[in-house]
Amino acid sequence: VEPDDLELFRASIRKVVERYWPTATCAGPDGTSGALVDLWREAATQGWFDLPHTDGLGPVLMVMGELGRVSCPLPVMDAFVARRLLSSARTARAEIDQLLTGIAAGTIRITVTPESADQRNTVTDAASEATHALILPPSSGTALRVAAVEGYDIEQGLAAPSWATLRLGRTVHRWEATPEALDDARALLRIGLAARAAGAAARTHELAVEHATIRIQFGRVIGSFQAVQQRAATLEISVTGSKYLLAEAGRHHDDGRGSWRLAAELATQHVVSNAPSVQVGAQHTLGAIGYFAEHAAPWLFRRVHADVARIGTYGLTAGTPADVLLETDTPLPRLSTSQDSSFADDVRAVIRQHQPAGERPLQASDAQPLVDAIAARGWFGMGWPAADGGRDAEPADLTAFHDELRYARSPIVVRQLAAVMLVGNAIVRFGTEEQRRAFLPKIASGDLRFCLGYSEPEAGSDLASLRTRAEHREGGWVINGQKMWTSRGNEASHVWLAARTDPDAVPRHAGISVFIVPMDTPGISVSPHTSLAGDISCTVYYDNVEVPDSALVGEVNDGWRVITHALAGERVVMGGIAVELQHQLDDLLSWARTEPVTTFGPRGSHQRSLLSRLVAELQATRVMLAAAITSTATGVGSRSLPAMVAVHSSELAEKFGEELIEILGPTALLSRPDVPGGGWFEAGLRSSLLYVIGGGTNDIQRGIIARGLGLPR
Ligand SMILES: Cc1cc2nc3c(=O)[nH]c(=O)nc-3n(C[C@H](O)[C@H](O)[C@H](O)COP(=O)(O)OP(=O)(O)OC[C@H]3O[C@@H](n4cnc5c(N)ncnc54)[C@H](O)[C@@H]3O)c2cc1C
């Protein structure tokens, strides 16, 4: 199904739902009478129970998500699973065809319930309207049956409409399914519940954001308070991660990829770990109004928690994502958007040939043969136009190029690639002819060693308040001031420097210009500091530094535009941390797979559950990053995505490092080549903070996301 068709389908689902189950309050005690059965009938007319079980998962997940938004228990996934299992039965075709036709037509209203041997697992949705039940065996069994529903006993509790235990009558059909098919069925039921819970949580978040734009306290709308903004941004990232992972799982299934089950489990895991906190976080913003029954939020609250709880009643024989990754050689699913790129193979081959293999972190000096090899192939700056020495490379090739270098942990990433993304791209866009000629070939050959002179003692997040002064004199500029944390300022040949050229400009950012200045210009002095990660950043003093007019990049007082353009490139470079984390995960798995129980304990252990959560978050970062790269390249999609990726991936890097300590103990903190990760785990933990702070702190990024949601400054 094409994305545009799916969106049309979504519009049609909303129309139907609006008519029969218009709000989540319909889930309440007074709202259900008759509504569910009417919706069931209409849904059958619309074909929701007839979606092809081979490639219809994407649409089914969409229906479930939309039902979640109004807290409606219509068991569309149950019908999807029942039809899939019935279709695989070999005997009694006439009887089966009758069941299949009845389910599709809505005359047989089927719900799924696990075998009741384990009493805690018997609760069912939509019992009041179901005519039939599919009874799934426990994980050791293979015998299935469809039985008529004779009645039901309401299970009072949090779920609304209430769960029930079915009273089953005559068995209509009995057959056997393979353990594999049953595991598939359980995985589908789990992701169906996850899609519905995610839909409910996302709807509460939407309502909270709307509320934050109109509710006034202390004379201001509450959405202007930092606490509310930061929370809304955090929830938006969780909601977006789940949404992309669910869609991704649908595509894997519907494209017939064997990876679909792990993709589905990663989406399910993400929802299980995120939807409840999204729900309660959104309710915090709604305050008291969201606590009373007239509001949708209490009914969405019940939906989220009920569905998440029920996911656990369908355990998979294959186990959790951690079990699958540890016990088999399955890799993390490739993204459905990633194309087979022979270019990626070429890059990998060149890296293998020219980068020294070894356990220790590579130094800049190790990288020269690779720099030369890449430069000889014209790959630095390949995204530039041909007139500037590039070849207008496709975004897919650019991404593959970055990813391969990242995965190889090449020092090239922070040096040559950053020069391309931060300086080269800005010169292509804003530079003079002379600057293009002077700098682009130097960047393309990998020779420009640049540093960024933005931050100052009193200008960090508030970059626009920078004070370093550039005054125009005959034929050039004189620069005075002090910059802080200038990374690699001690070894750079040039600084990309932001200075104030109009001290009276209003707003303040209107008086800033950018210069490119050789670091050996008289008047520049450098004082190095060693960071937690071991890198050098410098305090750089500018004392009557004279530069010619030709050092100015772009127009006078228009430096803010140059800076923000370069910052967008920096965020993409930063988001690449996802690839580094993937390498850490691969290291962890390749080491743990030999004896998974020794390291991770048996199935169900705390360590395995940490690992499942981490990989679900890692996959979320990967899908969001891919979407961010596409949206940056095409201009279509959420403009907040790069900020979301920056926040999510950097905080995941922190969490990753910390949880590896929980999993591995002190071993995670050793840097010997013979320990798991060979020292990269502890190095990753130390450098994770850089990603949260540098390039705009996560608090600032969350502010950007909040404004993308429509919350005011
Ligand atoms: C390893 C490293 C390398 C760096 N390299 C460079 C470099 O090469 N060149 C360069 O110019 N700079 C560099 N920086 C500096 C970096 O850009 C700044 O650290 C960053 O912009 C944050 O500024 P700050 O550290 O002064 O923190 P501050 O801005 O002082 O922030 C401190 C805290 O207050 C919060 N805060 C501030 N304002 C707000 C607000 N409006 N709303 C909510 N919270 C707020 C922040 O989120 C943070 O938690 C580097 C930093 C690091 C850590």
The ligand as an SDF file (V2000), in Angstrom:
LIG
                    3D

 53 58  0  0  0  0  0  0  0  0999 V2000
   32.9290   18.8420   24.2050 C   0  0  0  0  0  0  0  0  0  0  0  0
   32.4160   20.1780   23.7670 C   0  0  0  0  0  0  0  0  0  0  0  0
   32.9160   20.7230   22.6270 C   0  0  0  0  0  0  0  0  0  0  0  0
   32.4950   21.9870   22.2250 C   0  0  0  0  0  0  0  0  0  0  0  0
   33.0300   22.5200   21.0870 N   0  0  0  0  0  0  0  0  0  0  0  0
   32.6950   23.7780   20.7540 C   0  0  0  0  0  0  0  0  0  0  0  0
   33.3160   24.4020   19.6400 C   0  0  0  0  0  0  0  0  0  0  0  0
   34.1340   23.7960   18.9420 O   0  0  0  0  0  0  0  0  0  0  0  0
   33.0070   25.6680   19.3620 N   0  0  0  0  0  0  0  0  0  0  0  0
   32.0950   26.3750   20.0880 C   0  0  0  0  0  0  0  0  0  0  0  0
   31.8410   27.5160   19.7670 O   0  0  0  0  0  0  0  0  0  0  0  0
   31.4800   25.8150   21.1560 N   0  0  0  0  0  0  0  0  0  0  0  0
   31.7590   24.5420   21.5120 C   0  0  0  0  0  0  0  0  0  0  0  0
   31.1700   23.9630   22.5900 N   0  0  0  0  0  0  0  0  0  0  0  0
   30.2640   24.7670   23.4050 C   0  0  0  0  0  0  0  0  0  0  0  0
   28.8140   24.4090   23.1980 C   0  0  0  0  0  0  0  0  0  0  0  0
   28.3320   24.9410   22.0110 O   0  0  0  0  0  0  0  0  0  0  0  0
   28.0830   24.9620   24.4190 C   0  0  0  0  0  0  0  0  0  0  0  0
   28.5090   24.1760   25.5070 O   0  0  0  0  0  0  0  0  0  0  0  0
   26.5920   24.9000   24.2940 C   0  0  0  0  0  0  0  0  0  0  0  0
   26.1200   25.8180   23.3550 O   0  0  0  0  0  0  0  0  0  0  0  0
   25.9290   25.2040   25.6550 C   0  0  0  0  0  0  0  0  0  0  0  0
   26.4270   26.3500   26.2460 O   0  0  0  0  0  0  0  0  0  0  0  0
   26.9810   26.3470   27.7500 P   0  0  0  0  0  0  0  0  0  0  0  0
   27.8930   25.2050   27.9010 O   0  0  0  0  0  0  0  0  0  0  0  0
   27.5070   27.6940   28.0020 O   0  0  0  0  0  0  0  0  0  0  0  0
   25.7400   26.0670   28.6550 O   0  0  0  0  0  0  0  0  0  0  0  0
   24.6570   27.1420   29.1290 P   0  0  0  0  0  0  0  0  0  0  0  0
   24.0550   27.8260   27.9580 O   0  0  0  0  0  0  0  0  0  0  0  0
   25.2500   28.0020   30.1940 O   0  0  0  0  0  0  0  0  0  0  0  0
   23.5710   26.1980   29.7490 O   0  0  0  0  0  0  0  0  0  0  0  0
   23.6860   25.6400   31.0570 C   0  0  0  0  0  0  0  0  0  0  0  0
   22.3720   24.9330   31.3640 C   0  0  0  0  0  0  0  0  0  0  0  0
   21.2780   25.8570   31.3110 O   0  0  0  0  0  0  0  0  0  0  0  0
   20.3090   25.4350   30.3900 C   0  0  0  0  0  0  0  0  0  0  0  0
   19.7130   26.5730   29.6720 N   0  0  0  0  0  0  0  0  0  0  0  0
   20.3350   27.6710   29.1890 C   0  0  0  0  0  0  0  0  0  0  0  0
   19.4500   28.4620   28.5630 N   0  0  0  0  0  0  0  0  0  0  0  0
   18.2500   27.8620   28.6320 C   0  0  0  0  0  0  0  0  0  0  0  0
   16.9400   28.1720   28.1660 C   0  0  0  0  0  0  0  0  0  0  0  0
   16.6740   29.2680   27.4700 N   0  0  0  0  0  0  0  0  0  0  0  0
   15.9660   27.2940   28.4180 N   0  0  0  0  0  0  0  0  0  0  0  0
   16.1980   26.1580   29.1150 C   0  0  0  0  0  0  0  0  0  0  0  0
   17.4040   25.8200   29.5780 N   0  0  0  0  0  0  0  0  0  0  0  0
   18.4170   26.6490   29.3380 C   0  0  0  0  0  0  0  0  0  0  0  0
   21.0820   24.5590   29.4190 C   0  0  0  0  0  0  0  0  0  0  0  0
   20.2560   23.6570   28.7300 O   0  0  0  0  0  0  0  0  0  0  0  0
   22.0580   23.8630   30.3380 C   0  0  0  0  0  0  0  0  0  0  0  0
   21.4260   22.7910   30.9710 O   0  0  0  0  0  0  0  0  0  0  0  0
   31.5340   22.6930   23.0000 C   0  0  0  0  0  0  0  0  0  0  0  0
   31.0090   22.1080   24.1380 C   0  0  0  0  0  0  0  0  0  0  0  0
   31.4370   20.8580   24.5280 C   0  0  0  0  0  0  0  0  0  0  0  0
   30.8510   20.2640   25.7660 C   0  0  0  0  0  0  0  0  0  0  0  0
  1  2  1  0
  2  3  1  0
  2 52  2  0
  3  4  2  0
  4  5  1  0
  4 50  1  0
  5  6  2  0
  6  7  1  0
  6 13  1  0
  7  8  2  0
  7  9  1  0
  9 10  1  0
 10 11  2  0
 10 12  1  0
 12 13  2  0
 13 14  1  0
 14 15  1  0
 14 50  1  0
 15 16  1  0
 16 17  1  0
 16 18  1  0
 18 19  1  0
 18 20  1  0
 20 21  1  0
 20 22  1  0
 22 23  1  0
 23 24  1  0
 24 25  2  0
 24 26  1  0
 24 27  1  0
 27 28  1  0
 28 29  2  0
 28 30  1  0
 28 31  1  0
 31 32  1  0
 32 33  1  0
 33 34  1  0
 33 48  1  0
 34 35  1  0
 35 36  1  0
 35 46  1  0
 36 37  1  0
 36 45  1  0
 37 38  2  0
 38 39  1  0
 39 40  1  0
 39 45  2  0
 40 41  1  0
 40 42  2  0
 42 43  1  0
 43 44  2  0
 44 45  1  0
 46 47  1  0
 46 48  1  0
 48 49  1  0
 50 51  2  0
 51 52  1  0
 52 53  1  0
M  END
$$$$
